[in-house]
Amino acid sequence: MDHKQAAKILVELVKRGRLSAKEKEAVLTAIGVLSWSYLAETRLEVRKAKRGKSESSS
């Protein structure tokens, strides 16, 4: 399961509203961590793509 898919599932859990305050906080924290890790992966992919372009144009 990828980060995006996991975050969507966790958001659905929050929307259901059956979580205690601590559970909701934990789920929201997990969503934040997944979001940041997804952004980091994407940034690495962009950097690799830029390096590939600069190497091929040299």
C-alpha positions, -999 to 999 in steps of 0.1 A, spaced: 0 0 0 14 34 -9 14 65 13 -14 82 -6 -38 53 -2 -30 48 35 -36 85 41 -70 83 24 -81 54 45 -70 72 77 -90 103 66 -121 82 62 -116 69 97 -116 104 110 -147 114 90 -166 85 106 -163 102 139 -161 71 161 -127 78 175 -118 91 209 -98 124 211 -65 105 216 -73 81 187 -82 111 164 -50 128 174 -29 97 166 -46 92 133 -41 129 123 -4 126 133 -1 94 111 -17 113 82 9 141 86 38 117 87 25 99 56 21 132 38 56 143 46 71 110 36 51 111 3 64 146 -3 100 135 4 97 106 -21 83 129 -47 111 154 -41 137 127 -45 121 116 -78 122 152 -91 159 156 -81 168 123 -99 149 134 -130 167 167 -130 201 150 -126 192 127 -155 183 156 -177 215 176 -169 237 145 -174 221 137 -208 224 173 -220 261 175 -211 
